[in-house]
Amino acid sequence: MKIGEFAKMTGMPISVLRHYDKEGLLCPDYVDRFSGYRYYSTDQIGQVQKIALLKRSGLSLKEIRDILKNAGDHEFIMGILKQRESEDRNMLAAIEEVKHMMIEKEEKRTKVEQETLSAVEENAFGEMLIKGMSLPLPLDPKALQAAWRSLDEEIQRRNFQRISGFMTYGDKDREIYFLPGGEDYWIYSWTKGYLKLNGGDQSCLCRYQVEDDEGSRYMFVENKSYEYLRGGMPTVLVLEQVDKNRYTKREIAREDDTDMPFVNDERVLGDWKAFDFIRNREEFAPGVNHLPQERLFFKHMHFGEDGFLSSVYMDETMSGKEIQSWTNGYVLKYYNHTACAYEIVTVDGMDYMMIEWKSGDYRWGGYDTDYYVFIRDEE
């Protein structure tokens, strides 16, 4: 089932499921790297319930991940639980001390403390407003993060409807490019008045409105979040225009140097079939499939003499030196300007090839590369 259906069935927000995936705590049963769809199985519902129980016990995500990975090692698990029990006792004692301190200082807040609190007032329409916080200049990133946390806590405590937001991508701001003619790239395209998002289970048309203010141009985009698609209100993403350039897809894509001379590698010659898909090299485990072979998008590779390479993606075959080739340690894909490093390791007499998978997530999204694992095709 898709991530939205799985979230509804388990009561777990999509954002949390994606965070669990990133942390290696609960990965989708299958991710279609062509479309970006995430799929979960009914067997994983029990794992969600187990994670929720462990979280209620106060365990960190790292501790939960260690417990799940060592489910059969009871001594190891008991060691983690006993450590947590000891830390909880110490924390309860510390809380009692803090409570006494807070009671004594409740009416003695300093001016600095008051300035860091969010100001809340009611406007003429009876709506509750949260004003911006006062932050020291030059801006301290840690102070900004603390202010955001405080603001979010206030919003959640008062159960407010969020009416604006920031579009971010990991630890850096995300830039959205509006290409000439509405041309699509990665998950974005557009037509007049609408930003199109092809985000798998959350694909949608989002209305936008452009306004100028004091020499700057802003775009207000209707963000149809998971909550909106389930009957809630949309948030508003506020974007600022940073330039008026007419970019091409290639200009904004991450590109590798594919101008490499051919260097032979006798070990790679022959046919290879897809065996597994992993998010990072640390996930590689000889003989272990994280995904069934029938669900792998990348199917087969034939490495021939002098850099000839033929690849099969689902039912499509790509070949020809003007499209792609290989040299020692790299598959060179000229059609999307990527150089995918490969490495062959031999375990118990079997050769495994780990090769970088540089999809749109890598080229435009800022993600690190994923990896396919191949084994020799002896058929």
Residue pairs with C-beta under 8 A, 6 or more apart in sequence:
1 9
1 39
1 40
1 41
1 42
2 37
2 38
2 39
2 40
2 200
2 201
3 14
3 17
3 18
3 28
3 37
3 38
3 39
3 40
3 200
3 201
4 14
4 201
4 202
4 226
4 229
5 201
6 12
6 17
6 40
6 44
6 45
7 13
7 14
7 17
7 226
8 230
9 45
10 45
10 48
10 49
12 48
12 52
13 226
14 202
14 226
15 226
17 26
17 38
17 40
18 38
20 26
20 27
20 51
20 61
21 27
21 28
21 38
23 61
23 65
24 65
24 279
24 283
25 51
25 61
25 64
25 65
25 68
26 44
26 47
26 48
26 51
27 279
27 290
28 38
28 39
28 40
29 39
29 40
29 41
29 43
29 44
29 291
30 38
30 39
30 291
30 292
30 295
31 37
31 38
31 39
31 277
32 39
32 297
33 277
33 297
33 298
33 357
33 359
33 361
33 370
34 297
34 313
34 314
34 359
35 200
36 187
36 198
36 199
36 200
36 360
36 361
37 200
37 201
38 200
38 201
47 68
50 68
51 64
51 68
54 63
54 64
54 67
55 64
57 81
57 84
58 84
58 88
59 67
59 80
59 84
63 80
63 84
66 76
66 80
67 77
67 80
70 76
70 77
71 77
115 133
115 134
116 133
116 134
116 146
116 147
116 150
117 133
117 150
118 130
118 131
118 133
118 150
118 151
118 154
119 130
119 131
119 133
120 128
120 129
120 130
120 131
120 154
120 158
121 128
121 129
121 131
122 128
122 129
123 129
128 158
128 160
130 151
130 154
130 155
130 160
133 147
133 150
133 151
135 143
135 144
135 147
136 143
155 162
161 233
162 235
163 233
163 235
163 236
164 235
164 236
164 237
164 238
165 223
165 235
165 236
165 237
165 238
166 237
166 238
167 173
167 174
167 176
167 221
167 237
167 239
168 174
169 365
169 366
170 366
172 366
174 366
175 242
176 188
176 195
176 239
177 185
177 188
177 247
177 252
178 190
179 185
179 189
179 246
179 247
179 248
179 249
180 246
182 189
182 190
182 191
183 189
183 249
184 196
184 198
185 249
185 252
185 253
185 360
185 364
186 360
186 361
186 363
186 364
186 365
187 197
187 198
187 199
187 360
188 195
188 196
188 197
188 198
189 196
189 198
190 196
193 207
193 208
194 205
194 206
194 207
194 208
195 205
195 206
195 208
195 221
196 204
196 205
196 206
197 203
197 204
197 205
197 206
197 224
202 224
202 225
202 226
202 229
204 224
204 229
206 221
206 222
206 223
206 224
207 221
207 222
208 219
208 220
208 221
208 222
209 219
209 220
210 217
210 218
210 219
210 220
211 217
211 218
211 220
212 218
216 240
216 241
217 240
217 241
218 238
218 239
218 240
218 241
219 238
219 239
219 240
219 241
220 236
220 237
220 238
220 239
221 236
221 237
221 238
221 239
222 234
222 236
223 234
223 235
223 236
223 237
224 234
225 232
225 234
225 235
227 233
228 234
228 235
250 337
252 364
253 336
253 337
253 363
253 364
254 362
254 363
254 364
255 337
255 338
255 363
256 337
256 338
256 339
256 358
257 339
258 332
258 333
258 334
258 337
258 338
258 339
260 327
260 330
260 332
260 339
261 327
262 306
262 307
262 325
262 327
263 327
263 328
263 329
264 328
265 326
265 327
265 328
265 329
267 344
267 351
268 303
268 326
268 328
268 342
268 344
268 353
269 303
269 304
269 305
270 302
270 303
270 376
270 377
271 300
271 301
271 302
271 303
271 376
271 377
272 300
272 301
272 302
272 303
272 353
272 374
272 375
272 376
272 377
273 293
273 299
273 300
273 374
273 375
273 376
273 377
274 293
274 296
274 298
274 299
274 300
274 372
274 373
274 374
275 289
275 293
275 352
275 373
275 374
275 375
276 284
276 288
276 289
276 290
276 291
276 296
276 372
276 373
277 290
277 291
277 296
277 298
277 357
277 370
277 371
277 372
277 373
278 284
278 290
278 354
278 370
278 371
278 372
278 373
279 370
279 371
280 368
280 370
280 371
281 354
281 371
283 290
283 371
284 352
284 354
284 371
284 373
286 347
286 348
286 350
286 352
287 350
296 372
297 313
297 314
298 311
298 312
298 313
298 357
298 372
299 312
299 313
299 314
300 311
300 312
300 377
301 309
301 310
301 311
301 312
301 331
301 374
302 308
302 309
302 310
302 311
303 309
303 326
304 310
307 321
307 325
307 326
307 327
308 319
308 321
308 325
308 326
309 319
309 324
309 325
309 326
309 331
310 317
310 318
310 319
311 317
311 318
311 319
311 324
312 318
318 324
318 335
322 334
323 333
323 334
323 335
324 331
324 332
324 333
324 334
324 335
325 331
325 332
325 334
326 332
329 341
329 342
329 343
330 339
330 340
330 341
330 342
331 339
331 340
331 342
331 355
332 339
332 340
333 339
333 340
333 358
336 358
336 363
338 358
338 362
338 363
340 355
340 356
340 357
340 358
340 369
341 355
341 356
342 353
342 354
342 355
342 356
343 353
343 354
343 355
344 351
344 352
344 353
345 351
345 352
345 354
346 352
350 375
350 376
351 375
351 376
352 373
352 374
352 375
353 373
353 374
353 375
354 371
354 372
354 373
355 371
355 372
355 373
355 374
356 369
356 370
356 371
357 369
357 370
357 371
357 372
358 369
359 370
361 367
361 370
362 368
362 369
362 370
